[in-house]
């Protein structure tokens, strides 16, 4: 099969599966990203060369527990009490839990950035491998699901809007870079990325953010200007932080000596290759939402 056709088909299947799960129900969204988490953990373990069983079990259990206590607390409590014939009450301060998880994710994000820019780091210690696994891979999936709830209830438009911004940034960074790109952005890690493409991606992402706010989110007239400011700000964050996330994954692959993180998507590589930007940007967007919630 032609490589371009293969890439197009696998990309279309990925997008259809993603949109269908997000739009169908909250549960289908949680399940799909739980599956993505398992695959991504598997691929990352291959990259950093550690055993896969414990990380997959730990990541799955952590993701499931946080999801259940955050969004299905009463159902979870009732089910446990019914099964074990107890009178247990699960009382967890979700805000405090979010703060703890966010601090861990942000600290590891800073460590990832240092890992990216320090050329002498070509070997990763065992402790760092597990730290990256927790804060760079597992926790971002928790925040992807939390972002989708915005301030109150599940809103699929938020996560779809975020993916549109990431796809827009990636697509136009490539097009602009291919057309007029001359200055390399980070040649040692990603030889094809250019500074012109980087800024081109951000400009078109900001335009997409404006269109998303105006014609997709459709905030009430009194909140329209604020919504546009929020979504164009998210676009800038996506353009900058998402690109850093892409470069960080490229460095992990360079150290591992591989082109792709996996082969589950013909022509595209692995799930980590598709989600490298969104997993790095997710904790930052969640923090952005918390700041907006606090100041409002």
Residue frames as qw, qx, qy, qz and C-alpha x, y, z in Angstrom:
[[0.000, 0.887, 0.462, 0.000, 0.00, 0.00, 0.00],
 [0.331, 0.661, -0.040, 0.673, 1.21, 3.52, -0.85],
 [0.427, -0.155, -0.529, 0.717, 2.85, 5.14, 2.21],
 [0.140, -0.103, 0.038, -0.984, 0.85, 8.37, 1.83],
 [0.623, -0.281, -0.467, -0.560, -2.42, 6.43, 1.58],
 [0.657, -0.239, -0.663, 0.267, -1.46, 4.31, 4.59],
 [0.234, -0.059, -0.384, 0.891, -0.66, 7.43, 6.58],
 [0.330, -0.177, -0.171, -0.911, -3.94, 9.07, 5.52],
 [0.680, -0.301, -0.588, -0.317, -6.07, 6.06, 6.48],
 [0.587, -0.256, -0.613, 0.462, -4.45, 5.55, 9.90],
 [0.091, 0.012, -0.216, 0.972, -4.67, 9.29, 10.61],
 [0.465, -0.253, -0.322, -0.785, -8.35, 9.37, 9.66],
 [0.690, -0.322, -0.648, -0.029, -9.11, 6.36, 11.88],
 [0.425, -0.141, -0.499, 0.742, -7.30, 8.04, 14.78],
 [0.123, -0.083, 0.044, -0.988, -9.25, 11.30, 14.38],
 [0.596, -0.282, -0.477, -0.581, -12.62, 9.53, 13.98],
 [0.663, -0.280, -0.656, 0.226, -11.96, 7.36, 17.04],
 [0.282, -0.067, -0.382, 0.877, -10.85, 10.38, 19.06],
 [0.281, -0.132, -0.086, -0.947, -13.82, 12.58, 18.13],
 [0.642, -0.284, -0.594, -0.392, -16.35, 9.76, 18.50],
 [0.583, -0.275, -0.653, 0.397, -15.17, 8.89, 22.01],
 [0.129, -0.051, -0.276, 0.951, -15.11, 12.55, 23.11],
 [0.379, -0.097, -0.195, -0.899, -18.57, 13.29, 21.73],
 [0.554, -0.236, -0.755, -0.257, -20.34, 10.02, 22.58],
 [0.653, -0.697, -0.261, -0.138, -20.12, 10.20, 26.37],
 [0.249, -0.827, 0.455, -0.216, -17.93, 11.09, 29.32],
 [0.836, -0.287, 0.467, -0.028, -17.31, 7.38, 29.94],
 [0.855, 0.434, 0.165, 0.232, -16.17, 6.64, 26.37],
 [0.226, 0.887, -0.264, 0.305, -13.79, 9.61, 26.64],
 [0.512, -0.667, 0.511, -0.179, -12.31, 8.27, 29.92],
 [0.920, -0.010, 0.390, 0.046, -11.99, 4.75, 28.50],
 [0.723, 0.644, -0.004, 0.251, -10.26, 5.80, 25.26],
 [0.114, 0.843, -0.400, 0.340, -7.71, 7.95, 27.07],
 [0.728, -0.473, 0.477, -0.136, -7.19, 5.15, 29.57],
 [0.917, 0.250, 0.255, 0.178, -6.31, 2.90, 26.62],
 [0.446, 0.817, -0.160, 0.329, -4.08, 5.64, 25.16],
 [0.369, -0.789, 0.437, -0.224, -2.36, 5.87, 28.56],
 [0.883, -0.206, 0.420, 0.039, -1.59, 2.13, 28.62],
 [0.801, 0.500, 0.140, 0.296, -0.19, 2.21, 25.07],
 [0.185, 0.896, -0.223, 0.335, 1.83, 5.37, 25.75],
 [0.584, -0.662, 0.455, -0.118, 3.31, 3.93, 28.95],
 [0.922, 0.067, 0.344, 0.163, 4.25, 0.79, 27.01],
 [0.625, 0.693, 0.027, 0.357, 5.93, 2.84, 24.27],
 [0.084, -0.898, 0.315, -0.297, 7.75, 5.09, 26.73],
 [0.782, -0.462, 0.419, -0.005, 9.03, 2.08, 28.68],
 [0.869, 0.323, 0.219, 0.305, 10.49, 0.78, 25.41],
 [0.331, 0.864, -0.107, 0.364, 12.17, 4.15, 24.80],
 [0.207, -0.790, 0.457, -0.353, 13.80, 4.38, 28.22],
 [0.623, 0.226, -0.746, 0.065, 14.35, 0.60, 28.49],
 [0.281, -0.238, 0.708, -0.603, 12.57, -0.36, 31.71],
 [0.023, 0.228, 0.973, 0.006, 10.23, -3.26, 32.50],
 [0.241, -0.260, -0.380, -0.854, 6.67, -2.55, 31.41],
 [0.431, -0.438, -0.784, -0.086, 4.37, -4.51, 33.73],
 [0.324, -0.502, -0.513, 0.616, 4.63, -2.41, 36.91],
 [0.016, -0.196, 0.084, 0.977, 4.46, 0.99, 35.12],
 [0.313, -0.236, -0.639, -0.662, 1.38, -0.11, 33.13],
 [0.448, -0.503, -0.734, 0.091, -0.37, -1.42, 36.28],
 [0.290, -0.417, -0.349, 0.788, 0.60, 1.64, 38.33],
 [0.054, 0.062, -0.268, -0.960, -0.46, 4.09, 35.61],
 [0.368, -0.342, -0.711, -0.492, -3.77, 2.32, 35.03],
 [0.437, -0.520, -0.672, 0.294, -4.59, 2.13, 38.75],
 [0.210, -0.340, -0.193, 0.896, -3.65, 5.78, 39.40],
 [0.165, -0.063, -0.432, -0.885, -5.66, 7.02, 36.40],
 [0.426, -0.412, -0.752, -0.290, -8.67, 4.89, 37.41],
 [0.397, -0.488, -0.596, 0.499, -8.60, 5.90, 41.08],
 [0.090, -0.255, -0.046, 0.962, -8.27, 9.63, 40.35],
 [0.265, -0.166, -0.560, -0.767, -11.07, 9.41, 37.77],
 [0.450, -0.450, -0.766, -0.091, -13.39, 7.51, 40.09],
 [0.358, -0.512, -0.503, 0.597, -12.88, 9.66, 43.21],
 [0.065, -0.201, 0.095, 0.973, -13.04, 12.90, 41.20],
 [0.367, 0.037, -0.402, -0.838, -16.01, 12.24, 38.93],
 [0.693, -0.212, -0.584, -0.365, -17.79, 9.15, 40.32],
 [0.010, -0.352, 0.704, -0.617, -17.29, 9.48, 44.06],
 [0.646, -0.094, 0.361, -0.666, -20.83, 8.54, 45.15],
 [0.894, 0.225, -0.256, -0.290, -21.18, 5.63, 42.70],
 [0.518, 0.405, -0.697, 0.286, -17.75, 4.30, 43.73],
 [0.208, -0.295, 0.655, -0.664, -18.57, 4.59, 47.44],
 [0.784, 0.011, 0.181, -0.593, -21.96, 2.87, 47.03],
 [0.832, 0.316, -0.438, -0.128, -20.46, 0.06, 44.96],
 [0.314, 0.382, -0.755, 0.430, -17.67, -0.63, 47.47],
 [0.404, -0.198, 0.556, -0.699, -20.14, -0.60, 50.37],
 [0.858, 0.122, -0.024, -0.498, -22.47, -2.97, 48.54],
 [0.743, 0.353, -0.567, 0.030, -19.73, -5.44, 47.59],
 [0.402, 0.224, -0.722, 0.517, -17.98, -5.51, 50.97],
 [0.512, -0.647, -0.551, -0.127, -21.06, -4.82, 53.10],
 [0.448, -0.201, -0.321, 0.810, -19.48, -1.79, 54.77],
 [0.002, -0.924, -0.377, 0.072, -20.45, 1.76, 55.57],
 [0.572, -0.169, 0.147, 0.789, -17.39, 3.43, 54.10],
 [0.223, 0.939, 0.225, -0.131, -17.38, 7.08, 53.10],
 [0.672, 0.146, 0.170, 0.706, -14.72, 8.27, 50.62],
 [0.053, -0.975, -0.176, 0.125, -14.03, 11.86, 51.54],
 [0.666, -0.038, 0.197, 0.719, -11.23, 13.43, 49.51],
 [0.048, 0.831, 0.041, -0.553, -10.48, 17.09, 49.00],
 [0.749, 0.498, 0.338, 0.275, -10.31, 17.13, 45.18],
 [0.196, 0.964, -0.108, 0.147, -8.76, 20.61, 45.06],
 [0.446, -0.727, 0.520, 0.044, -5.90, 19.55, 47.32],
 [0.817, 0.044, 0.540, 0.198, -5.41, 16.38, 45.29],
 [0.584, 0.764, 0.182, 0.207, -5.28, 18.44, 42.08],
 [0.062, -0.949, 0.302, -0.059, -2.68, 20.77, 43.60],
 [0.647, -0.470, 0.587, 0.128, -0.43, 17.87, 44.65],
 [0.776, 0.301, 0.500, 0.240, -0.67, 16.17, 41.25],
 [0.398, 0.901, 0.079, 0.156, -0.14, 19.48, 39.44],
 [0.266, -0.868, 0.414, 0.055, 2.97, 20.37, 41.47],
 [0.722, -0.212, 0.619, 0.225, 4.49, 16.95, 40.70],
 [0.673, 0.567, 0.415, 0.231, 3.68, 17.31, 36.98],
 [0.198, 0.973, -0.062, 0.097, 5.10, 20.86, 36.79],
 [0.456, -0.716, 0.508, 0.144, 8.31, 19.91, 38.62],
 [0.727, 0.026, 0.624, 0.285, 8.84, 17.02, 36.21],
 [0.515, 0.804, 0.261, 0.143, 8.03, 19.35, 33.27],
 [0.066, -0.946, 0.313, 0.044, 10.85, 21.66, 34.41],
 [0.616, -0.404, 0.648, 0.194, 13.14, 18.63, 34.69],
 [0.722, 0.434, 0.504, 0.192, 12.13, 17.65, 31.14],
 [0.315, 0.947, 0.000, 0.066, 13.03, 21.13, 29.84],
 [0.310, -0.784, 0.527, 0.106, 16.46, 20.95, 31.54],
 [0.741, -0.039, 0.649, 0.169, 16.87, 17.47, 30.05],
 [0.625, 0.707, 0.310, 0.117, 16.13, 18.94, 26.61],
 [0.226, 0.958, -0.133, 0.119, 18.55, 21.85, 26.74],
 [0.423, -0.701, 0.569, 0.080, 21.51, 20.20, 28.48],
 [0.687, 0.518, -0.460, -0.219, 23.50, 18.52, 25.71],
 [0.106, 0.459, -0.854, 0.221, 25.60, 16.47, 28.13],
 [0.623, -0.031, 0.621, -0.474, 22.55, 14.48, 29.30],
 [0.531, 0.316, -0.641, -0.456, 22.72, 11.41, 27.07],
 [0.434, -0.086, -0.891, 0.105, 22.08, 8.77, 29.70],
 [0.515, -0.520, -0.057, -0.679, 19.06, 8.72, 32.03],
 [0.057, -0.253, 0.849, -0.461, 19.34, 7.43, 35.60],
 [0.232, -0.310, -0.918, -0.082, 16.87, 4.80, 36.82],
 [0.057, -0.529, -0.574, 0.622, 15.24, 7.20, 39.30],
 [0.159, 0.391, -0.172, -0.890, 14.83, 9.83, 36.57],
 [0.193, -0.065, -0.838, -0.506, 13.23, 7.26, 34.25],
 [0.194, -0.495, -0.838, 0.121, 10.47, 6.55, 36.76],
 [0.036, -0.545, -0.280, 0.789, 10.07, 10.25, 37.57],
 [0.175, 0.221, -0.475, -0.834, 9.62, 11.04, 33.86],
 [0.195, -0.245, -0.914, -0.257, 7.17, 8.16, 33.60],
 [0.127, -0.580, -0.693, 0.409, 5.03, 9.60, 36.39],
 [0.009, -0.679, -0.188, 0.709, 5.15, 13.34, 35.64],
 [0.090, 0.397, -0.503, -0.762, 5.71, 13.39, 31.87],
 [0.253, -0.050, -0.857, -0.445, 3.47, 10.46, 30.85],
 [0.218, -0.407, -0.880, 0.112, 0.96, 9.30, 33.47],
 [0.054, -0.540, -0.461, 0.702, -0.17, 12.52, 35.21],
 [0.132, 0.227, -0.313, -0.913, -0.77, 14.47, 31.97],
 [0.262, -0.260, -0.830, -0.418, -3.49, 11.96, 31.03],
 [0.205, -0.556, -0.689, 0.417, -5.20, 12.76, 34.32],
 [0.024, -0.509, -0.093, 0.855, -5.06, 16.47, 33.44],
 [0.116, -0.032, -0.663, -0.739, -6.31, 15.90, 29.89],
 [0.261, -0.496, -0.817, -0.138, -9.50, 14.46, 31.39],
 [0.230, -0.603, -0.465, 0.606, -9.73, 17.23, 33.99],
 [0.053, -0.212, 0.254, 0.942, -9.33, 19.98, 31.35],
 [0.141, -0.285, -0.771, -0.552, -12.43, 18.64, 29.61],
 [0.263, -0.653, -0.690, 0.165, -14.57, 19.63, 32.58],
 [0.111, 0.655, 0.080, 0.743, -13.54, 23.31, 32.40],
 [0.167, -0.369, 0.437, -0.803, -14.96, 25.02, 35.47],
 [0.673, -0.095, 0.383, -0.626, -18.03, 22.80, 35.97],
 [0.867, 0.135, 0.440, -0.191, -19.37, 19.91, 33.87],
 [0.595, -0.041, 0.643, 0.481, -17.95, 17.83, 31.04],
 [0.407, 0.801, 0.033, -0.438, -17.68, 19.95, 27.90],
 [0.827, 0.140, 0.414, 0.354, -16.36, 18.08, 24.84],
 [0.405, 0.887, 0.076, 0.207, -15.85, 21.38, 23.01],
 [0.321, -0.878, 0.351, 0.063, -12.93, 22.21, 25.32],
 [0.657, -0.326, 0.621, 0.274, -10.84, 19.12, 24.54],
 [0.662, 0.536, 0.447, 0.273, -11.79, 19.16, 20.85],
 [0.152, 0.985, -0.033, 0.070, -10.80, 22.84, 20.69],
 [0.459, -0.724, 0.483, 0.180, -7.46, 22.00, 22.31],
 [0.719, 0.023, 0.616, 0.321, -6.74, 19.26, 19.77],
 [0.500, 0.795, 0.288, 0.187, -7.72, 21.58, 16.90],
 [0.085, -0.965, 0.244, 0.047, -5.20, 24.14, 18.17],
 [0.588, -0.470, 0.611, 0.245, -2.46, 21.51, 18.42],
 [0.693, 0.338, 0.568, 0.288, -3.19, 20.14, 14.94],
 [0.317, 0.935, 0.130, 0.094, -3.31, 23.67, 13.51],
 [0.274, -0.866, 0.394, 0.144, 0.00, 24.60, 15.12],
 [0.661, -0.231, 0.657, 0.281, 1.71, 21.40, 13.94],
 [0.636, 0.554, 0.495, 0.207, 0.31, 21.63, 10.41],
 [0.278, 0.949, 0.051, 0.140, 1.17, 25.27, 9.76],
 [0.428, -0.753, 0.452, 0.214, 4.53, 25.05, 11.52],
 [0.688, 0.002, 0.638, 0.346, 5.34, 22.36, 8.94],
 [0.503, 0.728, 0.407, 0.228, 3.86, 24.28, 5.96],
 [0.010, 0.994, -0.105, -0.001, 5.48, 27.63, 6.86],
 [0.544, -0.606, 0.523, 0.251, 8.77, 25.95, 7.73],
 [0.699, 0.194, 0.599, 0.338, 8.77, 24.03, 4.45],
 [0.403, 0.834, 0.317, 0.205, 7.91, 27.16, 2.45],
 [0.175, 0.896, -0.150, 0.380, 10.07, 29.90, 3.95],
 [0.760, -0.636, 0.109, 0.078, 11.96, 28.26, 6.80],
 [0.562, 0.672, -0.371, 0.309, 15.67, 29.06, 6.82],
 [0.062, -0.593, 0.606, -0.527, 16.74, 29.28, 10.47],
 [0.602, -0.125, -0.788, 0.038, 16.89, 26.02, 12.38],
 [0.556, -0.685, -0.025, -0.469, 15.03, 25.97, 15.70],
 [0.614, -0.555, 0.545, -0.132, 16.85, 23.11, 17.44],
 [0.620, 0.523, -0.524, -0.261, 18.90, 21.31, 14.81],
 [0.031, 0.379, -0.902, 0.205, 20.55, 18.79, 17.15],
 [0.397, 0.118, 0.798, -0.437, 17.20, 17.37, 18.24],
 [0.548, 0.588, 0.583, -0.119, 14.83, 18.07, 15.34],
 [0.381, -0.176, 0.422, 0.804, 16.68, 19.10, 12.14],
 [0.132, 0.487, 0.665, 0.550, 13.49, 19.90, 10.19],
 [0.185, -0.846, -0.467, 0.181, 12.01, 22.42, 12.64],
 [0.385, 0.362, 0.052, 0.848, 12.62, 26.09, 11.87],
 [0.083, -0.325, -0.409, 0.849, 12.10, 29.35, 13.75],
 [0.297, 0.063, -0.320, -0.898, 9.94, 30.64, 10.89],
 [0.497, -0.229, -0.779, -0.306, 7.78, 27.51, 11.10],
 [0.308, -0.306, -0.714, 0.549, 7.56, 27.87, 14.90],
 [0.096, 0.306, 0.212, -0.923, 6.17, 31.42, 14.68],
 [0.382, 0.010, -0.557, -0.737, 4.00, 30.54, 11.68],
 [0.404, -0.279, -0.871, -0.003, 2.41, 27.74, 13.67],
 [0.146, -0.384, -0.568, 0.714, 1.66, 30.09, 16.57],
 [0.204, 0.189, -0.138, -0.951, 0.12, 32.75, 14.30],
 [0.483, -0.097, -0.659, -0.568, -2.24, 30.26, 12.65],
 [0.370, -0.307, -0.834, 0.272, -3.04, 28.64, 16.02],
 [0.009, 0.307, 0.358, -0.882, -4.04, 32.08, 17.38],
 [0.387, 0.085, -0.380, -0.836, -6.27, 32.57, 14.33],
 [0.493, -0.189, -0.827, -0.193, -7.78, 29.12, 14.98],
 [0.222, -0.285, -0.698, 0.618, -8.28, 30.07, 18.64],
 [0.221, 0.204, 0.053, -0.952, -10.21, 33.15, 17.58],
 [0.513, 0.006, -0.580, -0.633, -12.41, 31.10, 15.21],
 [0.406, -0.200, -0.878, 0.157, -12.98, 28.39, 17.83],
 [0.049, -0.297, -0.544, 0.783, -14.14, 30.97, 20.36],
 [0.300, 0.230, -0.107, -0.920, -16.30, 32.89, 17.88],
 [0.633, 0.150, -0.428, -0.628, -17.97, 30.07, 15.95],
 [0.599, -0.017, -0.801, 0.004, -17.54, 26.85, 17.98],
 [0.232, -0.184, -0.704, 0.645, -17.60, 27.77, 21.66],
 [0.171, -0.572, -0.443, -0.669, -20.05, 30.63, 21.02],
 [0.258, -0.268, -0.614, 0.696, -19.92, 32.25, 24.43],
 [0.010, 0.838, 0.533, -0.116, -22.76, 34.53, 25.49],
 [0.341, 0.807, 0.098, 0.472, -22.38, 38.10, 24.13],
 [0.349, -0.906, 0.158, -0.183, -21.30, 39.51, 27.50],
 [0.730, -0.487, 0.438, 0.194, -18.49, 36.90, 27.70],
 [0.807, 0.570, 0.098, 0.115, -17.49, 36.94, 24.01],
 [0.258, 0.859, -0.374, 0.237, -14.40, 39.16, 24.33],
 [0.502, -0.592, 0.599, -0.196, -13.19, 37.25, 27.36],
 [0.915, 0.098, 0.389, -0.028, -13.67, 33.92, 25.56],
 [0.673, 0.710, -0.103, 0.179, -11.65, 35.16, 22.57],
 [0.047, -0.815, 0.515, -0.261, -8.84, 36.29, 24.89],
 [0.736, -0.353, 0.555, -0.162, -8.85, 32.91, 26.67],
 [0.910, 0.271, 0.310, 0.054, -8.73, 30.84, 23.50],
 [0.526, 0.786, -0.224, 0.236, -6.08, 32.96, 21.78],
 [0.292, -0.733, 0.565, -0.242, -4.02, 32.73, 24.99],
 [0.860, -0.121, 0.491, -0.070, -4.43, 28.94, 24.99],
 [0.797, 0.593, 0.034, 0.106, -3.28, 28.98, 21.34],
 [0.181, 0.835, -0.456, 0.249, -0.06, 30.78, 22.29],
 [0.586, -0.490, 0.609, -0.214, 0.53, 28.33, 25.16],
 [0.920, 0.201, 0.334, -0.035, -0.07, 25.41, 22.79],
 [0.623, 0.753, -0.162, 0.139, 2.32, 26.86, 20.19],
 [0.031, 0.762, -0.575, 0.297, 5.17, 27.35, 22.65],
 [0.556, -0.381, 0.674, -0.303, 4.71, 24.53, 25.18],
 [0.917, 0.260, 0.241, -0.182, 3.46, 22.01, 22.62],
 [0.617, 0.696, -0.351, 0.111, 6.59, 22.53, 20.50],
 [0.146, -0.626, 0.698, -0.316, 8.78, 22.02, 23.58],
 [0.790, -0.106, 0.518, -0.310, 6.87, 18.80, 24.30],
 [0.864, 0.499, -0.030, -0.063, 7.50, 17.62, 20.74],
 [0.354, 0.734, -0.532, 0.231, 11.23, 18.37, 21.09],
 [0.462, -0.487, 0.657, -0.344, 11.45, 16.58, 24.45],
 [0.912, 0.103, 0.358, -0.173, 9.99, 13.41, 22.95],
 [0.702, 0.668, -0.234, 0.072, 12.41, 13.76, 20.02],
 [0.012, 0.702, -0.658, 0.271, 15.32, 13.81, 22.47],
 [0.724, -0.224, 0.591, -0.275, 14.07, 10.66, 24.20],
 [0.900, 0.400, 0.159, -0.068, 13.86, 8.99, 20.78],
 [0.437, 0.784, -0.416, 0.143, 17.31, 10.29, 19.77],
 [0.295, -0.579, 0.712, -0.268, 18.88, 8.83, 22.91],
 [0.802, 0.015, 0.557, -0.217, 17.04, 5.54, 22.30],
 [0.140, -0.337, 0.739, 0.566, 18.20, 5.60, 18.67],
 [0.307, 0.435, 0.840, 0.100, 14.73, 5.21, 17.15],
 [0.011, 0.221, 0.381, 0.898, 12.66, 7.23, 14.69],
 [0.534, -0.436, -0.291, -0.663, 9.23, 6.58, 16.24],
 [0.381, -0.372, 0.637, -0.558, 8.00, 5.66, 19.71],
 [0.597, 0.097, 0.769, -0.205, 5.97, 2.77, 18.29],
 [0.042, 0.098, -0.741, -0.663, 4.32, 1.37, 15.18],
 [0.263, 0.414, 0.810, -0.321, 0.65, 1.09, 16.13],
 [0.406, 0.791, 0.230, -0.395, -0.27, 3.84, 13.63],
 [0.717, 0.207, 0.423, 0.513, 1.18, 3.07, 10.17],
 [0.359, 0.638, 0.217, 0.645, 2.88, 6.13, 8.74],
 [0.255, -0.850, 0.010, -0.461, 2.59, 8.04, 12.03],
 [0.239, 0.383, -0.740, 0.499, 4.48, 5.92, 14.55],
 [0.302, -0.286, -0.849, 0.325, 3.13, 5.39, 18.04],
 [0.243, -0.827, -0.493, -0.117, 0.44, 6.98, 20.19],
 [0.484, -0.637, -0.077, 0.595, 3.13, 8.91, 22.05],
 [0.344, 0.034, 0.405, 0.847, 4.20, 10.42, 18.71],
 [0.082, -0.610, -0.562, -0.552, 0.62, 11.67, 18.21],
 [0.453, -0.813, -0.352, -0.099, 0.14, 12.92, 21.78],
 [0.648, -0.057, -0.248, 0.718, 3.59, 14.28, 22.65],
 [0.050, 0.379, 0.015, 0.924, 2.43, 17.90, 22.42],
 [0.545, -0.559, -0.280, -0.559, -0.89, 17.49, 24.25],
 [0.794, -0.411, -0.400, 0.202, 0.57, 15.54, 27.18],
 [0.507, -0.022, -0.232, 0.830, 3.20, 18.21, 27.80],
 [0.086, -0.341, -0.108, -0.930, 0.76, 21.10, 27.43],
 [0.519, -0.521, -0.625, -0.261, -2.08, 19.53, 29.49],
 [0.517, -0.491, -0.477, 0.514, -0.77, 20.43, 33.01],
 [0.199, -0.087, 0.021, 0.976, -0.05, 24.01, 31.85],
 [0.292, -0.355, -0.476, -0.750, -3.57, 24.43, 30.42],
 [0.558, -0.545, -0.625, 0.040, -5.04, 22.98, 33.62],
 [0.418, -0.351, -0.292, 0.785, -3.01, 25.52, 35.64],
 [0.003, 0.127, 0.270, 0.954, -4.22, 28.27, 33.28],
 [0.434, -0.495, -0.596, -0.459, -7.84, 27.26, 33.92],
 [0.559, -0.516, -0.537, 0.366, -7.27, 27.24, 37.69],
 [0.272, -0.176, -0.085, 0.942, -5.81, 30.76, 37.55],
 [0.202, -0.287, -0.428, -0.833, -8.78, 31.95, 35.49],
 [0.538, -0.534, -0.638, -0.137, -11.17, 30.35, 37.97],
 [0.505, -0.406, -0.414, 0.640, -9.35, 31.99, 40.90],
 [0.147, -0.100, 0.035, 0.983, -9.25, 35.53, 39.44],
 [0.305, -0.314, -0.491, -0.753, -12.88, 35.37, 38.33]]
